[in-house]
Amino acid sequence: APYNAFSPNGDGKNDAYEVKNILSWADNEIFIFNRWGGKVFYAKPYRNDWTGDGMPDGTYFYIVDKRDGSKPLAGYLEIVK
């Protein structure tokens, strides 16, 4: 399962949102939404490189579709700077 928090503050630790083993699903896609349901990020494929792109601290909702026929991963993540 994806980690539920990251801290994009440039210290070299947890600066990007990481989904464990995401690189093993070559055709994956990720959606990240704010608390009002607005899509703030999308990537296909995702490579563990989203740093929050100027997003404020807070709680966001993610959907990771491995696109391998299995149920997508979904949950909440927290940006803490």
N, C-alpha and C positions, 0 to 999 in steps of 0.2 A: 504494500500500500504506500501511497505517496506520503512524504513527511507532511506534517500539518502546520509548519511554521518555517519562515526563513527571514533573514535580516540583511537586506540589501544596503549595507552601510560602507562597503568598500574595504572591509578589514580582511578579506580573503577567506572568511568562514561563513558558510551558509548564505552567500551573496545571491544565489539563484535558487529558484524553486526546483527541487529535485524529486523526480519520480524514479524510485529504485527499479532497475532493469528495463527502463524505457527503451534503451537502445536495442534490446532483443526483439522488439516489435517494430519492424522497419516501417510499417504503414500506419503507425499510430497517429492519433490526433488529440489535441487538448483544447478545451474551452474553459475560460475563467470568466466568472461573472461577479459584479459587485453585489452589494446587499440588496439592491433594488432590482436585480435581475438583468442589468445591462451588461452585455458582453464587453470585457475590457482587454481580452487577449485570446488569440487563436493561433495555433500552429499545426501544420501537417507536413512532415513529421516533427515532433517535439524532441529537442536534444538537450534538455536540462539547462537551458540558457536564458530563461525569463528572469529578469532582475526586478520586476515590478514596474519598470518603465515609467517612473515618476508618479506612481500610484501612492496615495496616502496610506499610513498605517491603518490597519483594520482587518476585518474578516471578509473573505471572498469564498466563492463556491467554485469547485472544479469538477469537470467531467473529463476523464481520460478514457478514450476509446482505443483499445489495443488493436481493433479491427482484425481480430483473429477468430471471431465467432463467439467469444466469451462476453459476459456481462460487463459493461463499462464500469470503471472505478469512479466513484463520486463521493464528495465530502466537502469539508471546509478547510481552508488554510488561513493562516494569519501572517500578515506582513508586519514586522516589528523592526523599526529602524533605530 
